[in-house]
Amino acid sequence: MPVTLNTSDADFEARFADMLSAKREDSADVNDVVAGIIADLRAGGDRVLCELTARFDRLELTPERLRFSPEEIAAEVARVSPEDRAALALAAERIRAYHARQMPEDASWTDPDGATLGWRWTPVSAAGLYVPGGQAAYPSSVLMNAIPARVAGVGRLVVCVPTPGGVVNPLVLLAAELAGVDEIYRVGGAQAIAAMAYGTASIAPVDKITGPGNAYVAAAKRQVFGRVGIDMIAGPSEVLVIAEGAQDPDWLALDLLAQAEHDADAQSILITTDPALAHAVAGAVDRILPTLPRAEIAGASWRDYGTIIIARDLDEAAALSNRIAPEHLELCVDDPEALAAKCLHAGAIFLGAHTPEAVGDYVSGPNHVLPTARSARFSSGLSVLDFLKRTTLARLSPGALAAIGPAAMRLAASEGLQAHGASVEARLALLNERGAE
């Protein structure tokens, strides 16, 4: 049974704090194992990559077969039904249109002292996109990672996706094709992250790695950070639903279960001002859950991490939401826009009863790669900006250097950096000589 909390109870704060601090991800210490894999991969390259693929994915490969050939991709993509192709194409179109609006503009101006200042945005040269394999092979994640990279102008896109036992998901390959991916490799795990970060004879290194994965993938991303950029270290997924009024309990139950069926460590939370609605939703979950194909996974998530909170009013609900800082926030209330203005920390907000989070996973347009584990307090979901770098630009006229240079010399002296000040002083001395002539 899920935990039920009431903000009016004397022990609410203690129990709410316990919920916030609960560790949902796999607690096994994988760092040493991952460090060993990375070291082996750096030393052995393709040979180690093939050995680890045989061990973990039960797939014997040679370096020549690490990458999917164009013929293999075409054959697999041909297996996709017209209906699935159309749905994936619609998703790709909407994701591309949304992310195109995120592109920032370069800027340049001349200030009153005569200094021309500004910035420019340029894409990383190569990005590596990790896609989980097996049961968790999600073509939607390919689109959400690859399309923003392509919109940003990344020159080379690489996908690594494991194919356990040689089983390929044709939709993943089609999604890569629709998104404009250049290279697809049938490898996964920490070894795939290491290969994209450090390179092998068959896989050239990239500049940034994005995409979800298990605890080993997350640990590998953490360990290669600095060698390459990464998007985030994402934990188990989560949804918070705030509901009031005449909401359909079955709709709310399905929204909670849609999150729970992702993973046994996922978390679904309902906050409502109506105890009767809370009771009705809990009953609907119990009734619907056994009918799901992934009932065992969803049931474990709901049993271990599901939470229902009774709040005094929506202001209190918003305050609790800000403390939770959920990955996904559904506002099933009469005036969702007004409530959204009070919800400051969330990866993505879904406004109104007709905007289920599940639509956001696929076709609404915004990215579904979002901060988890309360990190929405300080970070954002994946976007075009993750694949761009901002470079500042400055050009001083002689007059601008004369105007602001002395202050730079003064500050350099205060920090004991003589050459800093001298590099400015030498130029100012020349300007003074020319002015005296």
BATILO-22753 format. One record per residue (C-alpha): residue in one letter; x, y, z. Coordinates in Angstrom, 2 decimals. Layout:
BEGIN
> A X Y Z $
...
# end
This chain:
BEGIN
> M 0.00 0.00 0.00 $
> P 1.22 3.55 -0.72 $
> V 2.10 5.92 2.08 $
> T -0.73 8.33 2.98 $
> L 0.20 11.62 4.63 $
> N -1.93 14.48 5.92 $
> T -0.41 17.90 6.44 $
> S -2.66 18.35 9.50 $
> D -1.06 15.41 11.30 $
> A 1.47 16.13 14.02 $
> D 4.06 13.81 12.51 $
> F 3.66 15.06 8.93 $
> E 6.99 16.91 8.73 $
> A 8.98 13.93 9.92 $
> R 7.22 11.53 7.56 $
> F 7.47 13.95 4.63 $
> A 11.20 14.36 5.28 $
> D 11.56 10.57 5.26 $
> M 9.87 10.47 1.86 $
> L 12.18 13.15 0.45 $
> S 15.29 11.39 1.70 $
> A 14.34 7.88 0.60 $
> K 16.97 6.38 -1.68 $
> R 15.21 4.79 -4.65 $
> E 18.07 4.00 -6.96 $
> D 20.10 0.81 -6.80 $
> S 22.31 1.12 -3.72 $
> A 25.00 -1.28 -4.95 $
> D 28.42 0.35 -5.18 $
> V 29.25 0.09 -8.85 $
> N 31.97 2.72 -9.06 $
> D 34.89 0.31 -8.73 $
> V 33.44 -2.05 -11.33 $
> V 32.88 0.81 -13.74 $
> A 36.36 2.22 -13.17 $
> G 37.78 -1.18 -14.09 $
> I 35.69 -1.37 -17.25 $
> I 36.81 2.10 -18.34 $
> A 40.47 1.28 -17.68 $
> D 40.20 -2.00 -19.61 $
> L 38.46 -0.29 -22.52 $
> R 41.09 2.45 -22.73 $
> A 43.82 -0.19 -22.81 $
> G 42.19 -2.76 -25.08 $
> G 39.83 -0.74 -27.30 $
> D 37.71 -2.77 -29.73 $
> R 38.92 -6.10 -28.37 $
> V 37.65 -5.31 -24.87 $
> L 34.45 -3.80 -26.27 $
> C 33.71 -7.07 -28.12 $
> E 34.59 -9.18 -25.07 $
> L 32.33 -7.21 -22.76 $
> T 29.49 -7.28 -25.32 $
> A 29.77 -11.07 -25.43 $
> R 29.78 -11.26 -21.62 $
> F 26.95 -8.86 -20.83 $
> D 24.79 -8.96 -23.98 $
> R 25.39 -12.55 -25.10 $
> L 26.39 -11.26 -28.52 $
> E 29.60 -12.25 -30.30 $
> L 30.98 -9.39 -32.37 $
> T 34.10 -8.51 -34.30 $
> P 35.28 -4.91 -34.64 $
> E 33.86 -4.88 -38.18 $
> R 30.37 -5.68 -36.82 $
> L 30.23 -3.17 -33.98 $
> R 28.53 -0.65 -36.25 $
> F 25.21 -1.29 -37.97 $
> S 25.69 -1.26 -41.73 $
> P 23.36 0.81 -43.95 $
> E 21.98 -2.45 -45.33 $
> E 21.17 -3.77 -41.85 $
> I 19.48 -0.52 -40.90 $
> A 17.40 -0.50 -44.07 $
> A 16.32 -4.11 -43.53 $
> E 15.27 -3.48 -39.92 $
> V 13.52 -0.20 -40.69 $
> A 11.50 -1.94 -43.43 $
> R 9.90 -4.07 -40.71 $
> V 8.22 -1.05 -39.11 $
> S 4.49 -0.82 -39.77 $
> P 3.12 2.25 -41.60 $
> E 1.16 3.18 -38.48 $
> D 4.23 3.10 -36.22 $
> R 6.25 4.98 -38.81 $
> A 3.63 7.71 -39.02 $
> A 3.46 8.07 -35.23 $
> L 7.22 8.30 -34.94 $
> A 7.40 10.81 -37.79 $
> L 4.76 12.99 -36.10 $
> A 6.71 12.89 -32.85 $
> A 9.93 13.81 -34.67 $
> E 8.26 16.72 -36.42 $
> R 6.81 18.16 -33.22 $
> I 10.02 17.69 -31.22 $
> R 12.02 19.38 -33.99 $
> A 9.63 22.34 -34.20 $
> Y 9.69 22.88 -30.44 $
> H 13.45 22.72 -30.12 $
> A 14.05 24.98 -33.12 $
> R 12.52 27.80 -31.08 $
> Q 15.16 27.31 -28.39 $
> M 18.04 28.37 -30.61 $
> P 19.68 31.43 -29.04 $
> E 20.98 34.42 -30.98 $
> D 24.50 35.78 -31.18 $
> A 24.94 39.29 -29.85 $
> S 27.37 42.20 -30.33 $
> W 27.37 45.82 -29.15 $
> T 29.74 48.71 -28.49 $
> D 29.62 50.19 -25.01 $
> P 30.15 53.89 -24.13 $
> D 33.90 53.34 -23.56 $
> G 34.33 52.04 -27.12 $
> A 34.65 48.34 -26.27 $
> T 32.88 46.00 -28.69 $
> L 31.51 43.07 -26.69 $
> G 29.29 40.10 -27.32 $
> W 29.00 36.37 -27.60 $
> R 28.46 33.69 -30.16 $
> W 26.95 30.20 -29.97 $
> T 28.57 27.21 -31.68 $
> P 27.67 23.52 -31.50 $
> V 29.87 20.77 -30.16 $
> S 31.48 18.89 -33.02 $
> A 30.32 15.39 -32.05 $
> A 27.73 14.02 -29.63 $
> G 27.24 10.49 -28.37 $
> L 23.71 9.40 -27.53 $
> Y 23.18 6.41 -25.25 $
> V 19.98 4.41 -25.76 $
> P 19.11 1.60 -23.32 $
> G 18.51 -1.80 -24.93 $
> G 16.38 -4.83 -24.22 $
> Q 12.97 -4.12 -22.68 $
> A 13.94 -0.49 -22.16 $
> A 14.73 0.26 -25.80 $
> Y 12.76 3.45 -26.28 $
> P 12.70 5.05 -29.74 $
> S 11.23 8.17 -28.15 $
> S 14.50 8.67 -26.24 $
> V 16.42 8.59 -29.52 $
> L 14.30 11.43 -30.85 $
> M 14.53 13.44 -27.62 $
> N 18.32 13.23 -27.56 $
> A 19.25 13.32 -31.25 $
> I 16.86 15.96 -32.58 $
> P 18.00 18.78 -30.26 $
> A 21.60 17.92 -31.15 $
> R 20.85 18.09 -34.85 $
> V 18.88 21.34 -34.45 $
> A 21.87 22.79 -32.60 $
> G 24.04 21.96 -35.60 $
> V 26.15 19.14 -34.15 $
> G 28.24 17.79 -37.02 $
> R 28.42 14.11 -36.00 $
> L 25.83 12.12 -34.07 $
> V 26.66 8.69 -32.66 $
> V 24.20 6.27 -31.04 $
> C 25.19 3.32 -28.87 $
> V 22.37 0.86 -28.18 $
> P 22.87 -2.64 -26.79 $
> T 21.10 -5.52 -28.54 $
> P 21.03 -8.34 -25.96 $
> G 21.10 -11.70 -27.71 $
> G 21.23 -9.87 -31.02 $
> V 17.63 -8.65 -30.71 $
> V 17.16 -5.33 -32.49 $
> N 14.32 -2.85 -32.01 $
> P 13.52 -1.59 -35.55 $
> L 11.81 1.49 -34.13 $
> V 15.05 2.59 -32.47 $
> L 16.85 2.42 -35.81 $
> L 14.02 4.26 -37.56 $
> A 14.07 6.97 -34.88 $
> A 17.81 7.36 -35.42 $
> E 17.23 7.66 -39.16 $
> L 14.47 10.27 -38.72 $
> A 16.67 12.27 -36.34 $
> G 19.66 12.29 -38.68 $
> V 22.03 10.07 -36.70 $
> D 25.29 9.30 -38.51 $
> E 26.57 6.17 -36.75 $
> I 24.82 3.42 -34.74 $
> Y 26.77 0.89 -32.69 $
> R 25.29 -2.26 -31.10 $
> V 27.10 -1.87 -27.77 $
> G 25.93 -0.77 -24.35 $
> G 26.75 -0.40 -20.69 $
> A 29.69 1.40 -19.11 $
> Q 31.90 0.15 -21.94 $
> A 29.84 2.06 -24.52 $
> I 30.17 5.26 -22.50 $
> A 33.93 4.72 -22.25 $
> A 34.20 4.02 -25.98 $
> M 32.40 7.25 -26.85 $
> A 34.48 9.25 -24.37 $
> Y 37.95 7.88 -25.17 $
> G 37.47 6.33 -28.59 $
> T 38.58 3.02 -30.06 $
> A 39.87 2.04 -33.49 $
> S 36.24 1.71 -34.66 $
> I 34.51 4.47 -32.67 $
> A 35.94 7.98 -32.81 $
> P 35.52 9.91 -29.53 $
> V 32.78 12.50 -29.07 $
> D 32.60 15.78 -27.17 $
> K 29.38 15.26 -25.23 $
> I 27.39 12.21 -24.09 $
> T 23.67 12.28 -23.31 $
> G 20.97 9.74 -22.64 $
> P 19.60 7.57 -19.82 $
> G 20.87 4.22 -18.57 $
> N 21.21 1.93 -15.59 $
> A 23.42 2.43 -12.53 $
> Y 26.54 1.34 -14.45 $
> V 25.85 3.76 -17.30 $
> A 25.21 6.57 -14.81 $
> A 28.44 5.81 -12.96 $
> A 30.37 5.72 -16.23 $
> K 28.99 9.10 -17.28 $
> R 30.03 10.53 -13.93 $
> Q 33.55 9.12 -14.28 $
> V 34.17 10.33 -17.85 $
> F 32.83 13.82 -17.12 $
> G 35.63 16.28 -17.75 $
> R 36.97 14.23 -20.61 $
> V 33.59 14.87 -22.26 $
> G 30.50 16.79 -21.30 $
> I 27.39 14.99 -20.09 $
> D 23.75 15.99 -19.82 $
> M 22.92 14.87 -16.26 $
> I 23.00 11.94 -13.87 $
> A 19.37 10.89 -13.91 $
> G 17.84 8.71 -11.23 $
> P 14.55 6.79 -11.22 $
> S 11.66 8.62 -12.82 $
> E 8.91 10.39 -10.86 $
> V 5.59 12.17 -11.22 $
> L 3.68 14.45 -8.89 $
> V -0.02 15.01 -9.57 $
> I -1.82 17.87 -7.83 $
> A -5.60 17.47 -8.12 $
> E -8.73 19.15 -6.86 $
> G -12.38 19.44 -7.80 $
> A -14.33 17.12 -10.08 $
> Q -11.39 15.13 -11.46 $
> D -11.83 11.65 -12.86 $
> P -10.21 9.23 -10.36 $
> D -9.48 6.73 -13.13 $
> W -7.57 9.34 -15.14 $
> L -5.46 10.25 -12.13 $
> A -4.85 6.59 -11.28 $
> L -3.70 5.90 -14.82 $
> D -1.33 8.88 -14.70 $
> L 0.22 7.55 -11.49 $
> L 0.50 4.03 -12.90 $
> A 1.99 5.32 -16.17 $
> Q 4.95 6.47 -14.15 $
> A 5.06 3.41 -11.91 $
> E 5.26 1.00 -14.84 $
> H 8.58 2.52 -15.94 $
> D 10.59 0.99 -13.14 $
> A 10.14 -0.60 -9.73 $
> D 12.14 2.36 -8.35 $
> A 9.93 5.00 -9.99 $
> Q 7.78 7.17 -7.73 $
> S 4.20 8.39 -8.15 $
> I 2.82 11.03 -5.78 $
> L -0.68 12.50 -5.51 $
> I -1.37 15.71 -3.59 $
> T -5.01 16.68 -3.24 $
> T -7.13 18.93 -1.04 $
> D -10.02 16.44 -1.15 $
> P -9.79 13.30 1.05 $
> A -12.65 11.71 -0.87 $
> L -10.77 12.13 -4.16 $
> A -7.64 10.64 -2.57 $
> H -9.64 7.59 -1.48 $
> A -11.23 7.24 -4.93 $
> V -7.85 7.44 -6.72 $
> A -6.32 4.84 -4.40 $
> G -9.23 2.53 -5.14 $
> A -8.90 3.10 -8.88 $
> V -5.18 2.23 -8.73 $
> D -5.98 -1.03 -6.92 $
> R -8.60 -1.89 -9.54 $
> I -6.55 -0.98 -12.64 $
> L -3.14 -2.23 -11.55 $
> P -3.82 -5.99 -12.01 $
> T -4.89 -5.39 -15.62 $
> L -1.50 -3.98 -16.69 $
> P 1.04 -6.13 -18.55 $
> R 3.74 -4.58 -16.35 $
> A 1.69 -5.01 -13.17 $
> E 4.56 -6.54 -11.25 $
> I 6.85 -3.56 -11.91 $
> A 4.14 -0.94 -11.40 $
> G 2.90 -2.72 -8.29 $
> A 6.34 -2.72 -6.69 $
> S 6.76 0.99 -7.44 $
> W 3.35 1.89 -6.04 $
> R 3.78 -0.33 -2.98 $
> D 7.28 0.86 -2.06 $
> Y 7.30 4.50 -3.17 $
> G 3.73 5.56 -3.98 $
> T 2.53 8.47 -1.82 $
> I -0.79 10.25 -1.30 $
> I -0.76 13.59 0.53 $
> I -3.81 15.45 1.80 $
> A -3.14 19.20 1.80 $
> R -5.15 22.02 3.35 $
> D -5.27 24.08 0.16 $
> L -3.55 24.56 -3.19 $
> D -1.07 27.07 -1.79 $
> E 0.15 24.39 0.58 $
> A 0.19 21.88 -2.29 $
> A 2.40 24.23 -4.32 $
> A 4.77 24.70 -1.38 $
> L 5.09 20.92 -0.99 $
> S 5.67 20.57 -4.72 $
> N 8.54 23.04 -4.53 $
> R 10.15 20.97 -1.80 $
> I 9.76 17.80 -3.87 $
> A 10.95 19.50 -7.10 $
> P 9.48 16.71 -9.23 $
> E 10.66 15.56 -12.62 $
> H 7.07 15.66 -13.94 $
> L 4.34 17.82 -12.41 $
> E 0.69 17.43 -13.47 $
> L -1.72 20.17 -12.40 $
> C -5.23 18.71 -12.63 $
> V -6.99 21.72 -11.14 $
> D -9.53 24.31 -12.24 $
> D -6.93 27.04 -12.87 $
> P -3.65 25.28 -13.69 $
> E -1.91 28.42 -14.96 $
> A -2.40 30.20 -11.64 $
> L -1.09 27.21 -9.71 $
> A 1.86 26.78 -12.11 $
> A 3.00 30.31 -11.27 $
> K 3.51 29.15 -7.69 $
> C 5.29 25.92 -8.60 $
> L 8.86 27.11 -9.06 $
> H 10.78 23.83 -9.18 $
> A 9.80 21.14 -11.68 $
> G 11.40 19.52 -14.70 $
> A 8.22 19.81 -16.77 $
> I 4.71 21.01 -15.94 $
> F 1.56 19.60 -17.56 $
> L -1.38 21.98 -17.34 $
> G -4.93 20.72 -17.00 $
> A -6.71 17.39 -16.95 $
> H -6.34 16.87 -20.70 $
> T -2.54 17.07 -20.62 $
> P -1.30 13.73 -19.27 $
> E 2.42 13.38 -18.73 $
> A 2.42 10.37 -21.06 $
> V 1.78 12.65 -24.03 $
> G 4.87 14.59 -23.04 $
> D 6.91 11.41 -23.23 $
> Y 6.18 11.17 -26.94 $
> V 4.57 13.85 -29.04 $
> S 3.81 17.16 -27.33 $
> G 7.22 18.59 -28.27 $
> P 9.15 19.50 -25.08 $
> N 11.95 17.17 -24.11 $
> H 11.32 14.19 -21.85 $
> V 14.92 13.98 -20.60 $
> L 14.41 15.79 -17.29 $
> P 16.09 16.33 -13.91 $
> T 15.17 13.79 -11.22 $
> A 15.79 13.28 -7.49 $
> R 14.97 16.93 -6.62 $
> S 17.61 18.27 -9.02 $
> A 14.93 20.39 -10.73 $
> R 15.76 22.83 -7.92 $
> F 18.87 23.80 -9.87 $
> S 18.80 22.21 -13.33 $
> S 16.71 21.93 -16.47 $
> G 15.66 19.32 -18.97 $
> L 17.66 18.49 -22.08 $
> S 17.52 21.18 -24.74 $
> V 19.32 22.61 -27.74 $
> L 21.49 24.57 -25.29 $
> D 23.03 21.31 -24.06 $
> F 24.69 20.89 -27.45 $
> L 25.87 24.50 -27.81 $
> K 28.81 26.42 -26.37 $
> R 28.79 30.16 -25.71 $
> T 32.01 31.96 -26.55 $
> T 32.43 35.54 -25.38 $
> L 33.89 38.14 -27.73 $
> A 35.69 41.40 -26.93 $
> R 37.47 44.01 -29.06 $
> L 38.91 47.18 -27.50 $
> S 39.64 50.29 -29.47 $
> P 42.71 52.29 -28.38 $
> G 40.36 54.68 -26.62 $
> A 38.59 51.85 -24.80 $
> L 41.90 50.42 -23.60 $
> A 42.94 53.87 -22.38 $
> A 39.62 54.21 -20.53 $
> I 39.48 50.87 -18.74 $
> G 43.08 49.63 -18.85 $
> P 44.29 51.49 -15.73 $
> A 41.62 49.75 -13.63 $
> A 42.84 46.39 -14.92 $
> M 46.42 47.33 -13.99 $
> R 45.31 48.32 -10.49 $
> L 43.48 45.04 -9.93 $
> A 46.40 43.01 -11.30 $
> A 48.72 44.72 -8.84 $
> S 46.35 44.01 -5.95 $
> E 46.47 40.32 -6.86 $
> G 50.25 40.25 -7.23 $
> L 50.15 39.35 -10.92 $
> Q 52.85 41.58 -12.38 $
> A 52.77 40.28 -15.97 $
> H 49.03 40.86 -16.12 $
> G 49.44 44.52 -15.35 $
> A 52.51 44.86 -17.55 $
> S 50.68 43.48 -20.60 $
> V 48.22 46.36 -20.30 $
> E 50.81 48.96 -19.31 $
> A 52.97 48.23 -22.37 $
> R 50.11 49.02 -24.71 $
> L 49.10 52.13 -22.82 $
> A 52.68 53.37 -22.91 $
> L 52.75 53.03 -26.70 $
> L 49.44 54.85 -26.97 $
> N 50.80 57.66 -24.81 $
> E 53.95 57.94 -26.95 $
> R 51.93 58.20 -30.11 $
> G 49.66 60.73 -28.50 $
> A 52.67 62.86 -27.53 $
> E 54.13 62.89 -31.05 $
# end
